[in-house]
Amino acid sequence: MFSWKKKFNFSGGDKAPEEKNVNKQGATKHTQTKSETKVNVENVKKDSFDSPQGFRRQTIVPTPQSIAPIRASAEINREPIVGNPEETTNPEFRNTKATFSSSEESSNNSFDNSSSNIDMSKLNLNDNQNYESTPVSNNDLNIPATKKESPMTSAGILTLKLYTGDGFALPFPLVYNPQLLSRLLNSSANKQPANKMEELATVMENLTLSNSLDDSQAIPGNVATKFIPSTITLPGSSNLNPLIYFTIEFDNTTATIQPESGTMDHPVFNKISTFDVTRKLKHLRIDVFCRIPSILLPQSLLSNAQGNEVLEKVMNNQDVHLLTFNLPLNLEEYTANSVRLYNHKWIQISENGSKLNLTIDYKPLSNKKLSIDDFELLKVIGKGSFGKVMQVKKKDTQKIYALKALRKAYIVNNSEIVHTLAERTVLARIDCPFIVPLKFSFQSKEKLYLVLALINGGELFYHLQREGRFSLSRSRFYTAELLIALESLHAMNIVYRDLKPENILLDYQGHIALCDFGLCKLDMKQEDKTSTFCGTPEYLAPELLLGHGYTRVVDWWTLGVLLYEMLTGLPPYYDEDVPKMYKKILQEPLRFPDGFDEDAKDLLIRLLNRDPAKRLGANGSSEIKKHPFFSQLSWKRLMLKGYIPPYKPPVEDTLDTSNFDTEFTGQRPVDSVVNDFLSESVQKQFGGWTYVGSEQLDSTQN
């Protein structure tokens, strides 16, 4: 279970007791309490709570007290010396000369709490922004346009009508047991012909006579699907249970489409699904899954299933991914009139001849103003001092989203305007498959609203805490997708600064979705520096601790820390005492367990180089991609989500909230009424908040 408090920059919550837990696999679960941090407690987002996944790490956010805790004279070990984990710490590292400053003076980290007239169209989103500074032009946001970010003149609705499919096969055989198969046919959602079993018997006899069978008790996968129903009903239930189903994904919004009748080879759907278009992407992603009961596997396969990933999934009652197809879309040319992109067209979606019959329509819409009344509130999935996050359904398209409601008064009073506007700006402009996309934003006089894709596979933090550590291949997969996400941010001159498992979600298939952009800094070119002290203690880079200023290379340090934690269960320099941990980050040798993969070790040594100028990635993300650790990956295929994730979260559909904290999902979903009064000058600070497919920067009430 996880809470969306942290995901959406909510502060508040009860302070967690000091505790250190060890899970069944020996990985340590850890936290710091307020008394441990030695940092002004107002700088820290407190999001620890009573939850089965343990306690969450605190994030230091910029305030006037956010200063680097190490003096510039602190000694730093520039090279990441590798040591054996069994070795005791060298006394010279324990006797470091690093001093933790308690001063609140910072020449570069001014953060004025005063209110003034700042609207979004005139905001230069820098950490050191003074609320009384002279407004600058909209061009000063300095986020360069790219081909991916071509401006949209309107939003729209994409309507998919899926009629039927043909030519689908299984990658493994099924048992030829006439009695079992008869029961399966009789449980079909639609009535099967009486002679179906006789037809199957004839086919099997012919295959036997032609010596085409390796096992006479096994039906080949391409034959079995011609007889096995696409959907069945279980005894005592009227619910349909698909043996084959499809997911349609557009801009991280997913629709699950189950057949109503037919066989697995020829499923009949007759379903309609609509998608909100706020970014004109170039394809619609189609995935095909099967859900086969393990009782249908022949004995010859069961005895050799160990090590076979597909068969192990069937035996564990998990869905098996059959294929992926990216259906081309051309939406750029259509801005005024409705158009039919595909008309009852058969689309071949695999080399084996699998195909779908479908119609796709696109209808451009004017940028109408949205309000909370356009959404049906389903469940509360997060709550904090700023407001709450709810699972909602958009009434016109019936699509499920996460709606984040923020109280303006709380944002103003806690000096969070810059970070809130920065988060909205990043979400609206970034285009990356591994970043949670913004669908809409709107506001009322009292609140700001963000509508995002609902990613309901759980936090990486939750899965890592549950399993202790990840395998090498799984860690490589997550690291590679995160590398793409950070690369996309850097391409827009954005530094992320708070990478950690708590800020990473898994989607329904198991792909990464990076979220929480409140600590991002915009307009950070390749060599630009900033000096704001913020982030998460375990993940802070040496240059940030020293207060010398840092570049966006700081993100590659945090990527290294994350990879180390995924492989071992703890960050490389973790200590319950935060000041001691800071000293370790500066001077402790980098240690690896016995048997650690050599390529992973070399990559980590290079990513965790204490000299940012020599750190891998200092000359761009391409040098990280070229490292031998990723040699077996196709980056183009990865970008298209072409790899099957090593782990698929237990998610039934978009309505599934089982991975959210029951502390919230049991609450009644209500957009609570607040009586905050905000002056006109304060309201102007939120001008141009609205996003419905294009950025509107001309009204304080949009």
Secondary structure, DSSP 8 states (H G I E B T S, - for coil): -B-STTTTT-----------EE-TTS-EE----HHHH-S-GGGEE----S-TT-----EE--STT---SB-TT-----S--EE-TTS---HHHHT----B------SS-----------GGG----TT--TTS----GGGG-----GGG---S-EEEEEEEEEEEE----SS-EE--HHHHHHHHHTBSS---TTHHHHHHHHHHHHHHTT--S-TTEE-HHHHTTTSBSEEE-TT---EEESEEEEEEETTEEEEE--SEEBSSSEEEEEEEEEEESS--SEEEEEEEE---GGGS-HHHHTT-TT-HHHHHHHTT--EEEEEEEEE---TT-SSS-EEEEEEEEEE-STT--EEEEEEEEEEE------GGGEEEEEEEEE-SSEEEEEEEETTT--EEEEEEEEHHHHHHTT-HHHHHHHHHHHHH---TTB--EEEEEE-SSEEEEEEE---S-BHHHHHHHHSS--HHHHHHHHHHHHHHHHHHHHTT-B----SGGGEEE-TTS-EEE---TT-BSS--TT--B----B-GGG--HHHHHTS-B-TTHHHHHHHHHHHHHHHSS-TT--SSHHHHHHHHHH--EE--TT--HHHHHHHHHHT-SSTTTSTTTT-THHHHTSGGGTT--HHHHHTT-S--S------STT--TTB-HHHHTS------------HHHHGGGTT--BSSSB--S-TT-
